[in-house]
Amino acid sequence: MSRRGRRGPEPVFDSPPGPVAIRIVYERFPVTIKGAFVLRGGDPNPHTARIVRADVARTPGGGAKPIPVESAPMDVAPRIDLFLPFEAALTELDPGWYVVRCELQVDGGRPLEVDSRPFSIAWPRGSTTTGSAAPGDRMAFGSRAVVIDRVDLRGDRVEVLWRPEGWTGDEPTISLLADGTSLEPVPPRAVGTEPGGGRRRSIWYPAPRGTRSVTVQVAAASTSRRVVVPIA
């Protein structure tokens, strides 16, 4: 059952700007996740919207587990929150990173897929490699460069802090390999805001147990550079 909220300041939405904006709020519990799809009119006109489907989905790809949610059309007024509560079991999910995903349909149009901030299902103790390094390597791309400040291997992810220098327009693409095997990327919003100071944070799935080094690969246009970082 849905309920309306009070008018309030503009929140941060998960969906792009549009006639109806949505944010997905949740709280993790040991075996369940509970939250709400919060809809708000994004322009001065009223609209009709509905949640076509909802899942707990592995990211960046993989299986999905359906979430029971009210799917009847709802009237959405400008700048008034409309809450659709949900609850889903997290049992039987493999270790990995997941999002709450929904398809939002507005005024009978084509559904838009929207993801929440990611969350992780823990890996078994001892199945991943932890450690850190501060290589400081600078990879040049003509007049531009990328500096790898820090690499942190954690139980649920690998984080690389890096800085672009002299970059305008599209920034380079960063990928990561653990002992030569590519790791899957995780959306940076999984761990909050950017670190600041001109640095960027890129995140991947954790490195498997026994990993001795990771390779940071930077690609820009048709050129790529890489640096191998031993893990202490």
Residue, then its C-alpha position, 0 to 999 in steps of 0.5 A: m500500500s502506498r502513502r503520501g509524504r509531506r512536501g520537502p526539499e529536493p532529494v537526490f534521485d536514482s532516476p534521471p530527470g523526468p516527469v516522475a523522479i524516483r529514489i530507492v531507499y532501503e535498510r539492510f538486515p541480516v537476512t532481508i532488505k526493507g525499504a521503499f520506492v519513493l516517487r515524486g512529480g518532476d514537473p508542474n503537471p500531475h502524472t500516472a506512474r506504476i512500478v512494472r517490476a522490481d528485483v534484487a539484481r546482481t551487478p554488473g550482470g547476473g541473476a535477479k530475485p523478484i521483489p513483490v511490490e504494488s504494480a497498480p497505476m498511481d497518481v503522482a503530484p508535483r513535489i509530493d513524495l509517494f511511498l511504495p514499501f517493499e521487503a525482500a529476502l537475501t537468503e540464497l544469494d551468492p556473494g557479490w554486489y547487488v542493487v534494488r532494480c525497478e522498471l518505472q512506467v510513466d503515463g503509459g510510456r516505455p518503462l525506465e530501468v532504475d537501480s539503487r545504490p549497490f550493496s554487497i553480500a559478504w564473501p566467506r572469510g579467507s576467500t579474498t585477498t586483502g592488502s594495500a599499496a601506494p604506487g604513485d605511478r604516472m602514466a603519460f598520454g601525450s600532454r595528459a597523464v593519470v597518476i595511480d595514488r593508492v590500491d586497496l584490496r578489501g574483503d568485498r572490493v578493490e578500490v583504486l584512487w587515481r588522479p587525471e592530470g591535464w584532462t579535458g572532455d571524456e576521462p580515461t577508462i580504468s580496468l583491473l586484473a588480478d594475476g591476469t584475470s579481469l575483475e568485474p566493476v562495481p558502481p562507485r556510488a556503492v561506497g559514497t562520494e568521490p574522495g575529493g582533491g581532484r582524485r577519482r575512485s574506481i571499484w571492482y569485485p574483490a581479488p581472489r585469495g592468493t592474489r599476488s599483484v593487480t594490474v591497473q590498465v588505463a585506456a584513452a582513445s586508441t592508446s592504453r597504459r598499464v602498471v603492475v602493483p604487487i600486493a603486500 
